Amino acid sequence: MENLAGRVAVVTGAGSGIGAGMCRAFAAEGVKVAVSDVDAAAAESVAAAIRDGGGGAIAVAADVSRRAEVEALAGRAVEEFGAVDIVCNNAGVLVGGPMFETTEDDWQWLLSVNLMGVVHGSQVFAPILLERGGGHIVNTASVGGFLSFPNLAIYCASKFAVVAFSQALQMELAPHGVGVSILCPGKVHSNLDEADKLRPSRFAVAGGTSKELGDLSDGMDPLEVGQHVVRGIQSDAAYIFTHPEFRAIIESRFATVLDGFTD
């Protein structure tokens, strides 16, 4: 997929942050975009900006933790654009705090979005791509999918799971012409530190808070992350890392793993 012009992309969690950056980067390549977010107004704002710039975009409200809403998103994208070529399962939330203070609701909320949102998106859209004869899936993990950090146990656990799921998905889909990239960004200027406001009432018992993440205003521009994603799709990259400063830390982590083997 070196030339993306005329393709169709679906991006979840696209009302702000990395998702919005992906949409902008895709639009710059001539890709039509289904901008999806649990916040309908935020999704429409991103889609409207793309249309104002001469691109093609629609906004679709969807809670990725609910499979039926992801199925409706797929139906809307195909209805509007006639096909889907690229799927970015990007929606994510965060709760941080001491592990012993986190609640079962904290765990259920993060896993329902960060992990099951990726699973739902992959299961719903993969058959569409396979029927089309090819395509590409980008699943958003994090450097936290390879490195654990104190007070971010749930978030890192969910992202480690995204990496493992996506690696298996790569092996299943590659023989059929569908690529899978795992996006592993570091600090990005986004609203992830404000995720608490998106917490559904069914997960009301909170032990942690998204504020644990700290200020993200000095993070990477989401558009730059989106440009990394475009290049990753074009090169069929297995992993897309955006922050090279984490390379040495990840190398050290794997060295420690290998040290666990005895002669």
N, C-alpha and C positions, 0 to 999 in steps of 0.2 A: 504494500500500500504506500509506495513512495509518493504518488500524486494523490492528495486527498481532496482535490477540488471536485465538487459535485457529490461527495459522500454525505452520509447522514450519521450524526452522532447523538447519542442520548447520554446526558450527564446528570447524575443525582447529586444532591447536596450542592446544587449549582446557584443558589441564590446569593452566595457570598464566597469569599475565600478562594480556596484552590478550585472548587467547582466552577465558580464564575471565571477564574483565570483560564481554565480549560476552554470554556465556551468562547471566550474572546480570542484565544489562540486558534481554535478551530475555525471560527468565523473569518479570521484573517487569511486562512488557507482556502476559503471558499466552501467550507463545510456547512451544511444546514444542521441546526442544533435544536434538539428538544431539551429545554432547560427545566429541570425538575428539582423541586425542593418541598419540604414540608411546609414552608412559609410561602404561600401562593403569591403574595405581593412582592416578595423578594425575587422570586423566579420571574415574574412578569417584568420587573424592573430591568433585569439582565437581558431578557429576550427583547424588550422594547429598544434597549440601547443597540443591540445587534441589528435589529430591523432599521433603526434610524441611520445606521452606518451602511445600509444597503445589503445586509445579509439576510439569510432566512432563519427564522427562529420562532418557536412557540414555547409557551410556558405551561407546565403541567404540574399541578400539586400532587404530591405523593409522599406517603410515609413508608419508607422502605422496610420497616419492621413488619409491615403487613403485606403478605404476598399478593393478595387480591389487588392492592393499589399498584404494585409493580406490574402486574398483568395488565391493568387498565392503562398504565403509562406506555407499555409496549404497544397496545392496541391503538392508542392515540397517535403515537409516533408513526406507525405504519400507515394509519389512515391519512395522516397529513402529508407525509413525505413519500409514501409508497414502499419504503424499505428502511432497514437499519444496517449500518456497516460497522459502527464503532459504539461500544458501550463502556461507559466509565462509571463503575460502582464506587462512588466517592463519598457519599454521605457518611458523616461520622460525628460522634459527640464524645465528651470527656468528663469524667468525674475523678478528682484527685483527693488525696488525704491519706492519713495513716491507715494501713491495711486493716487493722483491728477495729477501726471506726466505720469502715464502709459497711453498707447494708446489703441485704439480698436484692432489694429494689435497685440499688446502684448497679449491681452485677447484671441483673436482668435487663435494665435499660441499655447499658452499653453493649452487651452482647446482642440484644435484639436489633440494634442499629449497625454497629461496627462490623459484626460478624454475619448475622442473619441477613442484613441488608445486602451484603456482598453475595451471600448464597442465593437469596431470592433473585437478585439481578442476573446472576450467572445462569441459574436454572431456567429463568423465564426467557432470557434473550439468546442463550446458546443455540437452542433449536432454530431460532429465526436466522441466525448467522449461518448455521449448517445448511439450512434449506437454500440460502442464498449462494452457498458455495464458498464462503470465506468471510473474513471480517476480523475484528480485533476487540479484545476485552482488556480494559485497564482497571485493576482493583487497587484501591488506595489503602496501603498499609501505612508505614512510617518507619523512620529509623528505630522507633519503638517496637518494630516487628523483629528486630535483631538485638536490641539492647534494652535492658530493663532499667528503670529509674525509680528511686525511692518515692513513695507517695503517689505513684502512678501504676500500681499493680494491676488494676482492672483494665486500664487503657492498654498497657503493654501486653497483657494476656490476650486481649481481643485482637491486637495487631499481629502478634505471633501466630494466632489462629488464621488470620487472613493470609499470611505468607504461606502457611502449610496447605491451606485449602487451594490457594492459587497455584502452587507448585504441582499439585495433583491435577488441577484443571489444565495446566499447560500440557502435561503428558497425555491427557485424554483428548484434547482438541487439536493438537499440532498435526496429527496425521490427516486431519480433515480440513486443513487450510485455515484454521482459526487461531490467531496468535493471542497470547495472554501475557501482559506485562504487569509487574508488581511495582507500584509507585511507592517509593520510600523517602519522603521529604523530611527535612529537619524543620527548623523554626520558620514559619511562614506568617506573614501579616494577614490574619484571619480573625473570625469571630469565635474560634473554638473555645476561647476563655470565657465566652458568654453563653455556652451551651445550656446552662441551667434553665434559661428562659424557654427552651424547647422541650423540657421534660414533661412527658404526658402525666396526667393525673393518676393513671393506673400504676405509676412507679413513684408514689408520693413520699415514701419513707427514705429521706436522703441522709446519708452519713457524711458524704464528701461533697465537694463543690468544684465546679469548673475553674473557679478563680485560682485554684492551686497551681495552674499552669503559668500564671504570671502574665506580664505585659508582652503582647506579641507585635506591638507596633513597629518594632525594628526588625521584624522578620522579612524574609524574601518576598518580593512582589509576586502575588499569585499569577500574574500574567507570565512571569519568567518560568514558574513551575509549569504552566500550560504549554509553554514553548518546549520545555524538556519533554513533556508528554507527546507532543507532535513528533519530535525527533525519535522518541522511543518507539512510537507506532510505525514510523517510516522504516526504521531499522529492525523491527520485530525484536526489540530488546526484552530479555527475560526480566530484568530489573531496571528501574529508572531511579537513580539516586540524584538528588538535586544539590546536596551539600557535601562537597568533597572533604571537608574537614572531619567527617565521621569515618573516613576510610581506615585510618590508623586504629581507631577505637574498635571498629568491627573486626579488623585483622587480629587485634589483640584478643578479642573475645573468642574467635575461632581457634587461635593458638592455645588458649586455655582449654577449650573443648578437646583439641587433639592431644593435649597433655594428659588427658584422662585415659588414653590408651596405653597399655603397658606392653613392653617388648615380649 
